[in-house]
Amino acid sequence: MAVQVEFQKSGKTTTWDDSHESILELAEANGIEIDTECEAGMCGTCKIRLLSGKVDMETEDGLDEDDIKQNMILVCVAIPVTDIVLDA
């Protein structure tokens, strides 16, 4: 089953495939710019609100307690598990 990734603000929806290591790479491949620095989940620069769906993240080190409560994810280390909608 194909997993859909919707970037709500950008108005783009695309299908996830395993050729990308992260949602950040998928975004960049589709012309969606997301600020990033470390690309290892440590700095929090790439955090984006997950509006719906579920992702797996390699680490949550770049998120604080408030970020987690607000459903923020680190797109540099996240991969979708279900169809997702991002506030990006």
C-alpha positions in Angstrom: 0.0 0.0 0.0 1.4 3.4 -1.0 1.8 6.0 1.8 0.8 9.5 0.8 2.6 12.6 2.3 0.7 15.9 2.1 2.6 19.1 2.6 -0.4 21.3 3.4 1.0 24.8 3.1 2.8 23.9 -0.1 -0.3 22.3 -1.6 1.7 19.3 -2.6 1.0 15.6 -2.1 3.4 12.9 -3.0 3.9 9.2 -2.5 6.5 7.9 -0.1 9.1 5.5 -1.4 12.1 3.9 0.2 14.6 5.7 -2.0 14.4 8.6 0.5 16.0 8.3 3.9 13.7 10.9 5.5 10.7 13.1 5.0 13.1 16.0 4.6 14.7 14.3 1.5 11.2 13.7 0.1 10.3 17.3 0.6 13.6 18.5 -1.1 13.0 16.1 -4.0 9.6 17.8 -4.5 10.8 21.4 -4.3 9.7 22.0 -0.8 12.2 24.0 1.3 12.5 23.2 5.0 15.1 24.8 7.2 17.6 22.3 8.5 21.1 22.3 10.1 22.3 19.1 11.6 20.1 16.6 9.7 20.6 14.2 12.6 17.6 15.1 14.8 19.6 17.0 17.4 19.1 20.7 16.7 15.3 20.9 16.1 15.6 23.3 13.2 13.5 21.1 10.9 10.6 20.5 13.3 7.2 20.6 11.6 3.8 20.0 13.0 2.3 16.6 12.1 -1.4 17.4 11.4 -2.5 13.8 10.9 -1.0 10.3 10.5 1.9 8.5 12.2 5.7 8.6 11.6 8.7 6.8 13.1 11.6 8.9 14.2 15.2 7.7 14.7 15.5 10.2 17.6 13.5 12.9 19.3 16.5 14.7 20.9 15.7 17.9 19.0 12.2 18.2 20.5 11.3 19.5 23.9 8.2 18.5 25.9 6.1 21.4 24.5 7.1 20.3 20.9 5.9 16.8 21.6 2.6 18.0 23.0 2.1 20.2 19.9 2.7 17.1 17.7 5.9 18.4 16.2 8.2 16.0 14.3 11.8 16.2 13.1 11.5 15.6 9.4 15.2 15.0 9.0 14.9 11.7 10.9 11.2 10.9 10.3 9.6 8.4 7.9 5.9 8.0 7.4 4.2 4.9 8.8 0.7 5.9 7.5 -0.6 8.6 5.2 0.4 11.9 6.8 -0.4 15.6 6.5 2.3 18.1 7.5 2.0 21.8 8.2 4.6 22.6 5.6 
